[in-house]
Amino acid sequence: MSIAAAYNIWANQYDTNKNRTRDLDKISTIETLTKYDFTRVLELGCGTGKNTSWLLEKADEIIGLDFSEEMLLKAKAKINDKRVIFKRADLTENWDVKNNYVDLITASLTLEHIKDLHHIFNQAHLKLKKNGLFFISELHSFKQYAGSKARYETENGTQELEVYVHHISEYLDAAKSNGFKLIEIEEWFDDAVKKELPRLISFVFKK
Ligand SMILES: C[S@@+](CC[C@H](N)C(=O)[O-])C[C@H]1O[C@@H](n2cnc3c(N)ncnc32)[C@H](O)[C@@H]1O
């Protein structure tokens, strides 16, 4: 099943099923971005708009891109605000957004579905204003090595999605070779004592 088709089915339960990765991502997004100022945001793989509502507390304008019609329908049902535009788009193609336009780009739990990180960093660099920030929050590479991936339960069993393992060095190399500087890197754990593998890794890069 294609990734978009799998998300079209997942959309119905994405916001409500038990999902520690989704919930921790919300924490990593808010804790990281709360200390930055931003006005125009481009959300990559905005999904059902889980993070859009919080971003809207600080932003004047948000463009959410996603290729799943059903995930976008959920987002549109949840967020009806003139400052937000949700657009259907495949991130592996060129993004239909003005160059040098936004001051923050976010990608939460989306890049595990995208093979070529260079394309993403190349497009992000084009769309960001000078000094703009690129925030990434993804399933930690260690979790990926251990076999974790996006999945959900259906009546017919577990539906696993197509994913690509990204090493930490891949993010750093793709960022550097596309003109970004690393500002922050953080690992996010389920347990306060950090005994288990970190679930998420987040980065803030600056153009
Ligand atoms: C796990 S969901 C995350 C949604 C949201 N960012 C969140 O944190 O809840 C991943 C999203 O990325 C989208 N996605 C994956 N690959 C994509 C691509 N190539 N182009 C556009 N959207 C994509 C999926 O449709 C899905 O909505």
The ligand as an SDF file (V2000), in Angstrom:
LIG
                    3D

 27 29  0  0  0  0  0  0  0  0999 V2000
    3.0120   10.5020   11.2420 C   0  0  0  0  0  0  0  0  0  0  0  0
    2.1380   11.6920   10.3000 S   0  0  0  0  0  0  0  0  0  0  0  0
    2.6230   13.1720   11.1910 C   0  0  0  0  0  0  0  0  0  0  0  0
    1.5910   14.2510   11.0740 C   0  0  0  0  0  0  0  0  0  0  0  0
    1.8920   15.4790   11.9170 C   0  0  0  0  0  0  0  0  0  0  0  0
    3.1090   16.1260   11.4870 N   0  0  0  0  0  0  0  0  0  0  0  0
    1.9930   15.0730   13.3710 C   0  0  0  0  0  0  0  0  0  0  0  0
    3.0620   15.2390   13.9550 O   0  0  0  0  0  0  0  0  0  0  0  0
    1.0210   14.5960   13.9120 O   0  0  0  0  0  0  0  0  0  0  0  0
    3.1050   11.8380    8.8090 C   0  0  0  0  0  0  0  0  0  0  0  0
    2.4380   12.7150    7.7670 C   0  0  0  0  0  0  0  0  0  0  0  0
    3.3610   12.9270    6.6940 O   0  0  0  0  0  0  0  0  0  0  0  0
    2.6430   12.8580    5.4750 C   0  0  0  0  0  0  0  0  0  0  0  0
    3.5910   12.5130    4.4070 N   0  0  0  0  0  0  0  0  0  0  0  0
    4.4370   11.4480    4.3650 C   0  0  0  0  0  0  0  0  0  0  0  0
    5.1450   11.4710    3.2290 N   0  0  0  0  0  0  0  0  0  0  0  0
    4.7520   12.5760    2.5370 C   0  0  0  0  0  0  0  0  0  0  0  0
    5.1100   13.1360    1.2810 C   0  0  0  0  0  0  0  0  0  0  0  0
    6.0240   12.5690    0.4780 N   0  0  0  0  0  0  0  0  0  0  0  0
    4.4880   14.2610    0.8810 N   0  0  0  0  0  0  0  0  0  0  0  0
    3.5460   14.8520    1.6690 C   0  0  0  0  0  0  0  0  0  0  0  0
    3.1550   14.3640    2.8620 N   0  0  0  0  0  0  0  0  0  0  0  0
    3.7580   13.2390    3.2990 C   0  0  0  0  0  0  0  0  0  0  0  0
    1.5770   11.8050    5.7180 C   0  0  0  0  0  0  0  0  0  0  0  0
    0.4980   11.9130    4.8190 O   0  0  0  0  0  0  0  0  0  0  0  0
    1.1950   12.1000    7.1670 C   0  0  0  0  0  0  0  0  0  0  0  0
    0.0980   12.9740    7.2630 O   0  0  0  0  0  0  0  0  0  0  0  0
  1  2  1  0
  2  3  1  0
  2 10  1  0
  3  4  1  0
  4  5  1  0
  5  6  1  0
  5  7  1  0
  7  8  2  0
  7  9  1  0
 10 11  1  0
 11 12  1  0
 11 26  1  0
 12 13  1  0
 13 14  1  0
 13 24  1  0
 14 15  1  0
 14 23  1  0
 15 16  2  0
 16 17  1  0
 17 18  1  0
 17 23  2  0
 18 19  1  0
 18 20  2  0
 20 21  1  0
 21 22  2  0
 22 23  1  0
 24 25  1  0
 24 26  1  0
 26 27  1  0
M  CHG  2   2   1   9  -1
M  END
$$$$
